[in-house]
Amino acid sequence: MGILKNIKCSYMKKRYRCNDEYIKDNQTALRVLPELIKLSDMKNEELKTRVLSANSLNELLSLNCSVPDLEIEPIDDLSPCLFEPSTCEDRYKNLRREVQELKKRWEKGRKKINQYEEVIQDIRWMHRFTTNYENFYFKVNFDKVDTFTCITYNLDSFEPDSISNPTLYLSFGKTNDQHSRMYISYSGYDGALKIDDFFSIKERRNHGSFMLQSLLELVPLLNQRIEEYNNWFFGELKGMHTWEEFQSSLSFQRPITYIYGSIHPAGEITKEDLVRFYDRNGFIKDGRLYRQI
């Protein structure tokens, strides 16, 4: 039986139909890939836990997103092929299919890890002219397809007496400078925060809702800045006016008490779609974009 098998195998090798030369690589892959998948799963869980518990943007940006290297030792001494010549081609196809499925699982896990690094690099690029991230508002989330997203806003750039205000950004990976963003402006005269414009690049993934809810969290931090500014300005008056007189002056910046804006349909998204979206998030009153704080 051994002699007959050798003759058939020799014939298949001569006809280039023997897969024996590929068996070693696939056996190595079958041994290594499960370990790689285990490492990537552990790393993904670690990263998810750490981003959700990060207390500052500096802490988030310092995360190590690399997977530990795994030493791969190829199989040098391979036992004789036990495949029967009549079925070895099918057996090999099954082996290769199993390896391909494991590779897909490994690639999926690796892409999720890379996505954390892409978000971190994107945040660094957006705020590349900033050297200190201590006074940033940030909030992380995992969207409908479990993609890591992060909102950032530079509180140091918010100046109550200035017309321009920094932009609220949402990062979700490589974007080629097409970021989801919200342009806002503040009026100290009546304590209004206006949504000037609003872009959500990835639609139907709750990015827009995440930004609106983050805006509500941002308001108390902005009001704290406004209070600090008023205290500083009043101190500069050096007793020339009472606090009550200062509060009634145009120099006094009123805290934010409401958010408003205009609804601008774009592309395939209609005004009715936007009204429903803002209404779901509690930003519609009497058909207008409005939210009392």
C-alpha positions in Angstrom: 0.0 0.0 0.0 2.9 2.4 0.8 4.6 1.7 -2.5 1.3 2.3 -4.4 0.8 5.6 -2.5 4.3 6.7 -3.3 3.8 6.0 -7.0 0.6 8.0 -7.0 2.2 10.8 -5.1 5.1 10.9 -7.5 2.7 11.1 -10.4 0.8 14.0 -8.8 4.1 15.8 -8.1 5.1 15.4 -11.7 1.7 16.9 -12.7 2.1 19.7 -10.2 -0.9 18.7 -8.3 0.8 17.8 -5.0 0.3 20.4 -2.2 2.9 18.9 0.1 5.2 21.9 -0.1 2.4 24.2 1.3 1.4 21.9 4.1 4.2 23.1 6.4 3.2 26.8 6.1 -0.4 26.0 6.8 0.4 23.8 9.8 2.5 26.7 11.2 -0.4 29.1 10.6 -2.9 26.8 12.3 -0.6 26.8 15.3 0.2 30.5 15.4 -3.0 32.2 14.3 -5.1 31.2 17.4 -2.5 32.7 19.6 -2.5 35.9 17.5 -6.3 36.1 17.7 -6.1 35.6 21.5 -3.5 38.4 21.8 -5.6 40.8 19.6 -8.8 40.1 21.6 -7.0 40.8 24.9 -5.5 44.0 23.5 -8.9 45.2 22.2 -10.5 44.6 25.6 -7.6 46.4 27.3 -7.9 49.4 25.0 -11.6 49.6 25.3 -11.4 49.6 29.1 -8.6 52.2 29.2 -10.2 54.7 26.8 -13.5 54.5 28.7 -11.7 55.1 32.0 -9.3 57.8 30.8 -9.5 60.9 33.0 -7.7 63.3 30.6 -7.0 63.7 26.9 -3.3 63.4 27.7 -3.9 60.0 29.2 -5.9 58.9 26.2 -3.3 60.1 23.7 -0.5 58.3 25.6 -2.1 54.9 25.1 0.1 52.1 23.6 -1.9 50.5 20.8 0.6 48.0 19.6 0.2 44.2 19.9 3.0 42.3 21.6 5.2 40.4 19.1 4.7 36.7 18.9 7.7 34.5 18.1 6.9 32.3 15.2 9.0 29.2 14.8 8.3 27.3 11.6 8.0 23.5 11.7 11.3 22.1 10.4 10.6 18.4 10.8 7.3 17.6 9.2 6.0 14.1 9.5 5.4 12.2 6.3 2.3 13.2 4.4 -0.7 11.0 5.5 -3.1 12.3 2.8 -4.4 9.7 0.4 -3.6 10.7 -3.2 -7.3 10.3 -4.2 -8.5 12.8 -1.6 -5.5 14.9 -0.7 -6.5 17.8 -2.9 -9.8 18.1 -1.1 -8.1 17.6 2.3 -5.7 20.4 1.5 -8.5 22.8 0.4 -10.2 22.2 3.8 -7.0 22.9 5.6 -6.4 26.1 3.6 -10.0 27.2 4.2 -9.6 26.8 7.9 -6.4 28.9 7.8 -8.2 31.6 5.7 -11.0 31.8 8.3 -8.5 32.3 11.1 -6.7 34.9 9.1 -10.0 36.8 8.6 -10.5 36.8 12.4 -7.0 38.0 13.0 -7.3 40.8 10.5 -10.6 41.9 12.0 -9.0 42.1 15.5 -6.0 43.9 14.1 -8.1 46.5 12.3 -10.0 47.3 15.5 -6.6 47.9 17.3 -5.4 50.0 14.5 -8.5 52.1 14.7 -7.6 53.2 18.2 -4.3 54.4 16.9 -5.9 56.2 14.0 -8.2 58.1 16.2 -5.3 59.1 18.5 -3.2 60.3 15.5 -6.2 62.1 14.1 -6.7 64.1 17.3 -3.0 64.9 17.4 -3.2 66.2 13.8 -6.3 68.3 14.3 -4.8 70.0 17.4 -1.2 69.9 16.0 -0.6 73.5 17.1 -1.5 72.7 20.7 1.2 71.7 23.2 -1.0 71.2 26.2 -4.1 69.0 26.3 -4.9 69.4 29.9 -7.7 71.9 29.3 -9.5 69.9 26.6 -13.0 68.7 26.9 -13.2 65.1 25.5 -15.6 62.3 25.5 -15.3 58.8 24.0 -18.0 56.5 22.6 -18.5 53.4 20.5 -21.0 53.9 17.7 -23.6 51.7 16.2 -21.0 49.5 14.4 -18.7 49.5 17.5 -16.3 52.0 16.1 -14.3 54.0 18.6 -15.1 57.7 18.4 -13.8 60.7 20.4 -15.1 64.3 20.7 -12.6 67.0 21.5 -13.0 70.8 22.3 -10.2 73.1 23.3 -11.4 75.0 26.3 -8.4 77.3 26.3 -9.5 78.7 23.0 -12.9 79.8 24.3 -12.8 83.5 25.0 -16.2 84.9 26.2 -15.6 88.4 24.7 -14.5 87.0 21.3 -16.6 86.6 18.2 -14.9 83.4 17.1 -15.0 80.2 19.1 -13.3 76.9 18.8 -14.9 74.0 16.9 -16.3 70.8 18.5 -14.7 67.8 16.6 -15.5 64.2 16.4 -12.8 61.7 15.4 -13.5 58.2 14.2 -10.2 57.2 12.4 -8.6 58.2 9.2 -10.7 61.0 7.7 -8.5 62.9 5.2 -9.5 66.1 6.9 -13.2 65.4 6.5 -14.1 65.6 10.1 -17.5 65.6 11.8 -17.7 69.0 13.4 -19.9 71.5 15.0 -19.3 75.3 14.7 -20.7 77.1 17.7 -20.7 80.8 18.8 -21.5 82.4 22.1 -23.3 85.7 22.8 -22.5 87.2 26.2 -25.3 89.8 25.7 -28.1 87.3 26.2 -26.4 84.1 27.2 -27.0 82.3 23.9 -25.0 79.5 22.4 -25.6 79.2 18.7 -25.1 76.1 16.5 -23.8 77.9 13.4 -23.2 74.7 11.3 -23.0 71.0 11.9 -21.5 68.2 9.8 -21.7 64.5 10.5 -19.6 62.7 7.9 -20.7 59.2 8.8 -24.5 59.1 8.7 -26.9 56.7 10.6 -24.2 55.8 13.2 -25.3 58.1 16.1 -22.4 60.5 15.6 -24.7 63.5 15.4 -26.6 62.5 18.5 -23.3 61.9 20.3 -22.2 65.4 19.4 -25.4 67.1 20.6 -25.3 65.3 24.0 -21.6 66.2 24.4 -22.5 69.8 23.7 -24.9 69.7 26.7 -22.0 68.4 28.8 -19.8 71.2 27.5 -22.1 74.0 28.6 -21.3 73.9 32.3 -17.5 74.0 31.5 -18.1 77.0 29.2 -20.1 78.7 31.9 -17.3 78.2 34.4 -15.0 80.0 31.9 -17.5 82.8 31.6 -17.6 83.2 35.4 -13.8 83.2 35.6 -13.7 85.9 32.9 -16.3 88.1 34.7 -14.4 87.8 38.0 -11.2 88.8 36.2 -12.8 91.7 34.4 -14.5 93.0 37.6 -11.1 92.8 39.4 -9.6 95.0 36.7 -12.2 97.7 37.4 -10.5 98.1 40.8 -13.6 99.2 42.7 -14.8 101.7 40.1 -18.2 100.0 40.0 -20.2 97.7 42.2 -20.9 94.1 41.2 -24.5 95.0 40.6 -23.5 97.9 38.3 -21.0 95.6 36.5 -23.8 92.9 35.9 -26.0 95.5 34.2 -23.2 96.7 31.9 -22.4 95.5 28.4 -19.0 94.2 29.7 -20.7 91.5 31.8 -20.9 88.2 30.0 -24.0 86.3 30.8 -23.9 82.5 31.4 -25.3 80.3 28.7 -29.0 79.6 29.3 -30.1 78.3 26.0 -28.9 76.8 22.7 -30.4 77.7 19.3 -29.6 77.5 15.6 -31.0 77.2 12.1 -31.9 73.9 10.3 -30.1 73.6 7.0 -31.0 70.5 4.8 -28.2 69.2 2.6 -27.9 66.5 0.0 -30.5 63.8 0.4 -31.3 64.8 4.0 -34.5 66.8 4.1 -35.5 69.5 6.6 -38.1 67.0 8.0 -35.3 64.5 8.6 -33.3 67.1 10.5 -36.3 68.2 12.6 -36.9 64.5 13.6 -33.2 64.1 14.4 -33.1 67.2 16.6 -36.4 66.4 18.2 -35.2 62.9 19.2 -32.3 64.6 21.0 -34.5 67.2 22.7 -33.4 70.2 20.6 -36.7 71.2 19.0 -39.3 73.6 20.5 -42.2 74.9 18.4 -40.6 73.6 15.3 -37.3 75.5 15.9 -33.9 74.3 16.9 -33.9 75.3 20.5 -32.8 73.9 23.9 -33.2 75.5 27.3 -30.4 74.8 29.7 
